[in-house]
C-alpha cells in the first residue's frame, strides 16, 4: 500500500470550534509519518487507521510539549491503548 502524500491528505488549516488553531503543516506531517510507522509495525493490516492516528497524534504532541485534544478526559489515551 502506497502512503498518500501529505499534500493530498492535509486538511485546511482553520480555527477549531474551541477557538484553538490546529497544528501547522509540519506537525501534521510528523503525525502522518508516525501513524504510518505504527501501521507498518502492526504488519500493514487495515482496520485501525483512526487508532493509529490518535496514537501518533498523542506521541507527537507530547514530544512537542502539547496535549492532544481529548487527552485530559482519556479519549486519546484510550484510543492509543486499543
Order of alpha helices (4+ residues) and beta strands (2+ residues): alpha-alpha-alpha-alpha
